[in-house]
């Protein structure tokens, strides 16, 4: 990378940092936006209840409560919902939604959590998943292939692979990019005075080495079937959809 590109990259990061600082300082004084997922206020709370489906395709699900270690490190008005879906052959997929309130730190870069849990990011791919609608649209999402080692009950370790899918959504806005989300959040705040209530949507599944392609296809089918059940589609008149 030549000197000019390094300077341009540095300027971009400075601007993003300044934008994030502005949002952090002024966000609490602005009008909150409408969520991009189905949710409603919880009486007597600053959080919202997020409505995830209970059944998708041949999967049944159970809710997964957030642990104290997670809730204690997030702003109090962060809204969370997680369900674990299991198919008839025991293949499972975890679906999670993290929705910010007035504090942007509810949502952080996906790269922060996974390595801390022992997962290594082996491959990254930006994809567009067709949503049947109505309306029909293409959902921008990031697919990561991960690797890790787990300890079995007999004490031996085994290699496993993870499939991690995520994107960000707010009122009439969708992106698979953390930086695009920050830019749109800042733009909307400056131009409209609305602090968009962004949500971080993620799916996670594991498989044995060599079965990654099959697991990816299963997760894609699950996303296509489940996302319309809880996510509000972008409106056709001016909805913003961006991908890398």
C-alpha positions, -999 to +999 in steps of 0.1 A: +000+000+000+015+033-010+017+065+011-013+081-004-035+051+004-022+050+040-031+087+044-066+081+030-071+051+053-060+072+083-084+100+074-112+075+071-105+061+106-102+096+121-136+106+106-152+074+119-138+080+153-150+116+153-185+104+141-186+078+169-176+103+195-203+127+183-230+100+185-218+090+219-220+125+232-252+137+216-272+105+210-290+106+243-305+139+235-320+129+202-353+112+192-349+074+190-357+058+157-380+029+148-365-006+151-358-026+120-371-058+137-405-066+152-404-053+188-425-034+213-416-014+245-416-034+278-437-015+303-416+001+331-384-007+313-360+011+288-357-021+269-379-036+241-393-071+236-380-086+203-403-111+187-384-140+172-403-170+157-407-202+177-407-225+147-389-223+113-391-250+086-386-283+105-368-266+134-383-261+169-367-237+193-362-227+229-353-192+243-318-187+256-316-161+284-287-137+284-261-144+311-253-118+337-218-115+323-233-103+290-260-080+304-237-064+330-213-052+302-240-037+280-259-004+284-291-008+304-314+000+275-299-027+253-326-052+241-316-088+236-333-119+222-318-153+214-334-186+204-317-220+197-334-239+168-329-276+164-339-297+134-351-333+135-315-345+128-302-325+158-285-299+136-289-266+155-287-229+147-286-201+172-304-168+163-296-136+182-307-100+180-290-072+199-308-039+197-293-006+208-311+021+227-295+055+232-260+042+235-242+030+204-218+008+225-246-018+226-233-030+193-196-036+185-176-051+158-182-088+154-144-094+154-143-086+191-163-115+206-155-146+186-117-147+191-123-142+228-143-174+228-116-193+211-129-191+175-105-183+146-120-166+116-108-186+086-129-172+057-151-142+052-177-139+024-202-112+016-234-127+002-269-116-008-297-138+003-330-135-017-360-127+005-393-140-009-412-111+005-434-093+000-416-072-009-389-092-026-354-080-019-318-092-014-305-093+021-268-083+025-251-106+050-216-116+060-208-154+062-178-163+082-163-198+085-147-204+119-125-230+135-120-241+171-112-271+193-137-285+218-131-309+246-152-341+246-165-359+277-137-384+275-112-355+278-100-356+242-101-326+220-117-324+185-116-299+157-149-282+149-160-256+123-184-227+129-207-209+105-214-173+116-238-150+097-246-114+106-259-081+094-272-048+108-307-034+104-326-002+114-357+015+101-356+010+063-318+004+064-298-028+059-261-034+057-235-061+064-208-035+072-201-022+107-186+010+093-215+016+069-238+013+100-218+039+119-219+063+089-256+060+084-263+063+121-243+096+122-258+108+089-293+103+102-286+119+135-271+150+118-298+154+091-329+143+109-322+144+146-332+108+148-309+083+165-317+051+146-323+021+168-299-003+151-300-041+156-272-066+152-287-099+138-265-130+139-268-167+133-244-194+145-241-231+138-213-257+141-203-287+120-175-312+117-145-304+093-154-312+057-191-304+062-188-266+059-204-262+025-235-283+035-238-263+068-236-230+049-264-240+026-286-251+055-279-218+073-288-198+041-321-217+038-328-210+075-320-173+071-343-170+041-371-187+059-367-170+093-356-134+086-390-123+072-406-136+104-390-110+126-373-084+104-392-055+088-383-053+051-370-021+035-397+000+020-395+003-018-395+041-017-359+050-007-349+021+015-311+019+020-294-014+014-256-016+013-230-043+013-192-044+010 
